[in-house]
Amino acid sequence: MLILAVAVTGARLLAVGHGDISRFVVAGRAQVDPSAAPPDLHVFPGGGYDGQFAYRLALAPYDLRVDAHGIVIDSPLRLQRIAYPTLSWLLAAGRSQWVAAALVAVNILALAALGLLGGILARDHGRRPLWGLLLAGFPGFLFSLSRDLTEIVAAVGVVAGLLAWRRHRPTVAGMAFTVAVLARETALLAVVAMAVGHLAAWRRGVSRPCGARVWALPIITFGLWQLVCVWNAHGVPMLAGTGDNIVTPLTGLFPSAVAWFGDVTRHPGAMLPTLLAILALLQFAALGVTAGLAVARLHTTTGPTGPTGPTGTFEMRVGFVLALLLAISLSGFVLRTPASFRQLVDLHVFAAVVLLGTDGRLRIPAAVLAAAWVGTALAMTMVV
């Protein structure tokens, strides 16, 4: 995964980045004042993309003003995703001229870590470690890598937390989950699953080797950070991202799927829009196959056997169901372009964990994911 991540980054840097790593930020003039922003930041016309807010926070994660460093933060939602910018700020040693490169480097290292953790998870279930690529090979991660987004760091936190919990290291697990929820709020699905599992075990009178700190630490930290964001941004970040994004289940998914099919023939002679529409369908098929197979095998999944018996089965089933409910409740606004499939990272992570915990073959989902991954990697050399 490290080799693949470096290869995709290098290809994108040469093909559409023109050797300028700050183009990965995709900063836009609507939110960025070029005269006030760092001079080495390339600013595009238009609105830019979400990575510009990670860049702004990585310049000074302790400065939560809405308008600072020449960049205006458009929503309190951006402030709550502080883990990825903070890691980048640390890697850049606080130097603004290194921040753009640090954002990319953190995602490369995180993707490599996710491959390593996936290999450990696969080995724990008696599979060859190479099957860990099923977890790390989510095509949406390539959009995160290419546009300085938060999903990879969040996924690493979730998987690291799960593995630490299974190894009876509650403090490490709680810290990993804390990083995950501060990278992306949807990682709370994993924390809620842990809390539900702990409560269910307590009601049955079954002791858990890892106590409440596994889920309490990330929940308390997340709540405190929400208060900090409210104080600085005069809005509740957690509520800022629900209005246009969450709808009645399936009412956003079906129209989006119809639109993807329509987009394939809607732009005759225009190669790029047609290719992006095909890519959206390919990513949808890959995620559909992975999630669908996880649903079919959900009742057979097991956790690796520990001193107290199989661990993690119930929690991972709860997490998968919660992620599936969230996925089918996303609006058409969220699911309109291939880049938006990164929003379904939680569903993919839980589906991969479920599948790795079954005895069935994984060649079909692996093949479909590989095709979608290669297609997305190629698209990253054509789309800014």
N, C-alpha and C positions, 0 to 999 in steps of 0.2 A: 504493500500500500504506500510505503514511503517512496519507492521508485515510481509508481504510477502517479502519485500526487505531484512529484517534482516534474515528471514528464509533461503532465497536463498544464501545470503552471508555466513551464518553460515555453511550451507551444503557444499558449495564450499570450504570454508576454511578448513573444516575437511576432505573432500573427496580427493581433488586434491591439496589443499594448504598446507597440512601437518602442519597446525597451523601457517604457516608463511604468514602474510598478504602481504608481499612484493612480493609474487608470483603473486598477482593480476596485478602487473605492467607488467609482462611478458617481462622483460628486456632480451636482447640477446647480446651475445659477439660481434656480428658484429658492434653494435653501442655503447656498454658499455665496458669500461675497468674495470674489477673487482678490480684491485689494486688501482685505482684512485677514483672509485665510493664510496658512503657511505658503510661502512662495513656491515650494516644490510640489504642490497639489495641483493636478490637472483638473480643471473644471469644465464639464460639458455643458452645452446649452440644454435647457429644459429642467425637469424636476429631479433628475438623478435617480439613485436607487438607495435601498436601505443601508448599504454599507457605509454611506457617508455619515450616518449617525454613530456607527461603531467607531469610525475614524475620529469623529469629534470627541467622543468620550475617551478614546485611547490617548488623545492629546493631554487630557487632564481628568482622570476618572473621579477626582475629588471635587471637581468644579461642575456642579449640576445646574448651572444657569441655563435657561432655555436659549438664550442668545449670547454666544461667546466664541472667541477664536474664529470669527467670521462665518460661523455656521449656526443656523437656526434649527433647533430640534422641533419637529412638527407635532409630536405627541408625547405625553408622559410615558407611553408604552416603551419608548426607546430607553428611558432612564432605568427601567427595572432590569434590562438585559445588560448588566454591568460586568459580568464575569469575563466574557471574551475581550472587551476593551481593556479591562484591568490586566489580564494576562499579557496582552500586547504591549501595554504601557510598561510593564515590568521588563519584558524582553527588550524593548527599545531603550531601557534605562532612563525613561522620561524624556528622551530627546525627540523633538517633533520631527526632525528630518529622517528619523529611523522608523517612525510609526507605520507608514504605509507598508514597508517591507516586513515589519514585525507582525502586522495583521495577517499577511499571507503566510508567514513562517509558522505562526501559532496554529493556523488551520492545517498546514501540511503536517506538522508534528502531531496534531490531534487526530488526523486521519490515520497516520501511522500507528498511533496508540490504539485507535479503535480496531485496526487490523490485528494488533497484538492481543487485545482483550478478546476479540472474536475468536482468535485461535485458541486462547486459554479456555474459553467457554465451550468451543467445539470439543477440545480434548477432555474436558470434564465430563462430557456426555458420551465419551468413547468414540468420537469421530476423529478423523485426521484434522490437525490444526488448520490445514489449508481451507477447510470449510468455513473458517471464520470470515473469509471473504464474502460469504453470504450476508453477514451483518454489516461489514464495512463497505460493501459494494453498492450502496444505495445511490442511484443516479442523481438524486437531489443534492447529495453532498458536493457534487461538482459545481453546481450553481453557488453553493455556499463558499466553496474554495475560490471560485472565480470572481466573487463579488463581495468578499469580506463580510460574511454573514455568520450567524451564531449557532447554527444547527449542529455542526460537528462537535463543538465543545460540549454542548448540552448532551449529545448522545454518549460521549465519552464518560461524562459524569454519571449518567444513568447506568451504563454497563459496569463501570468501575464500582459503583455503589452496590449493584447486585452481586458482583463477585466477592467484594469484601464482606457483605452480609452473609453470603453462603459460607465464608471461611471464618465466621464468628468474630469479625472485627467491627463491632458496632460503631466505634468512633470514626474509623476510616470511612465506613459506609455512609454515615451521616454527613461527613465532610464532602464526600463525593457527590451525594445527592444535593447538598447545598450549592455546590458549584453548578450543578445541572440546572436547578431552578432559577439561579441568578443569571444563567446564560440564556435560558428560554423558559418562560412560565409554564409551557405545556408539559415540562418535565415533572410538574406536580402530579401528573397522572401516576407516575411510578411511585411517588411518595405516598399518595392516597392508597394505592394498592398495598404498599407495605403496612400502612396504618390499619387497613381493613383486615389484612392477614393477621396482624398482631391482636386486634380486637377479637377476631373469630377464634384464635387460639386461646385467648384468655377466657372467653365464654365457655369453651369446651374444657377448661381446666388444664390445658396443655401448656407447659412452660416453653418459652422461646429462648434459645441461647443468646439472641440479640434483643435487647429491650427497646423501649420507646424512643431512645435517642436516635435510632436509625431514621425515624420519620419526624420526630419532634424537632430535632436540630434544624433541618431544612425548612420546616414550616415556620418556626419561630423566627429564623433569620430572614426568611422571605417576607414575613409580616412586618418586621422591624424596618426592612429596606423599603417596603411600601410607604411606611410613615415618613421616612427620609425623603422619598420622592414627592410625596404629597406636600411636604414642607417647602420644597424647592420649586416644584412645577405647578402647584395649586390645582392638582388633579390626581385622581386615583389611577395609577398606571394599569392595574388589573382590569379596570372597567373600561379603559380607553380602547381596548382592542376587541371588544365584543360586538359593538353595534353593527358594523358592516360585515363582520366575519362569520357570525353564527346565525343559522336559520333553522327552520324546521327540518328534521332529518330527511335527506334525499331530495329536497326541493332545490338545492343548489347543484347537486352532483349530476342528476339526469340532464338538465339543460346544458350543463357544461360539456358532458359527453357528446350530446347532439351537436354542439357548436364545434367540437374538435373534428368530428367527421365532416361537417360542412366546410371547415377551413381548408381541408385538403384540396377541395375543388373550387374554392371561392376566389383564388388568386391565380388565374391562368397566366402562365408566362413569368410569374414572380417566384423565383426559386426559393428564396429565403423564407417567406411566409409559409409556403407549402411544406418546406422541410421542417419548420418549427411545429406545424400542425401534425405532421407525421410523428415527430419526436414526442409531442404531447400524448398521442395515442399509444406510442410504444412504452412510454413511462407509465401510463395508466394501465396498460396490459401487464407490465412487469409487477406493479404493485398489486393489481387485482389477482394475479396468479399466486403471489406470495401470501397475501392476506387470505385469499380463498382457501388455499391449501392449509393454512394455519387454522382456519375455522373448522375445516374437515377433520383435522388431526388434534384439535384442542383437547378432546377427552383422553387422548393417549399420551399427552406430554407428561414428562416426569422431570424432577430435579435430580442433580447428582446426589448420591447417597452420602450422608454425613453421619456423625456419631449419634444423632437423634433420628436418623431416617432420611428419606428424600426431603430436600429443602427447596422452597421457592416455587413449587408447582402451583399452589393456590394463588399466590401473589401475582405470578406472571399471567395466569389466566384472567384475573381481575384487571390487571394492567392492559392486557390485550383488548378485552371487551370495552374498557373505557376509551382506549385509543381508537377503536373501531367506531364507537358512537360519536366521538369528536370528528373523525374523518368524514362520516356521512352527513354531519351537520354543518360542514363548512359551506359558505355561500359561493355562488358563481363568481363573485368578485375575487375571491381567493383562488379559485380553481380555473382561472382563465388562460394562463400561459404555462409552458413547460417549467419556467422558473418557480411557479407557484407550487409545484409538487414537493418542494423542500418542506412545505408546511405539514406534510404527512410523514415527517421523520419518525414521530412516535409510533405510528402504526407499523412502519417498516421494522423498527427496532424490536418491538414486542413480537411481531410476526416471526422475525428471524430467530429470536430467543425461543419461541414456542417450537418452531420447526427443528432447531438444533437439539431440542429435548425430546424428539420423537425418534422412532426406529425406522421410519420410512425413508425412501430415497429422495434426494434433493436435486437431482440433475435437471429436471424441468424448470423449477424456479431459478436455478443457477444460470441456465442457458438464457432464459428470458431477461434476467437481470443483466447478464453480461452484454447482451445485444443492446439493451437500453443504455447501459453505461458507456459503451463504445460510441453509440449515437450521440449521447450527451457530450462526451469528450470532444468529438469532432465539431459539434455545434459551438463549443466554447472557443474554438479557433476562428469562428465566423461572426459571432455576435458580441458586441461591446457590452 
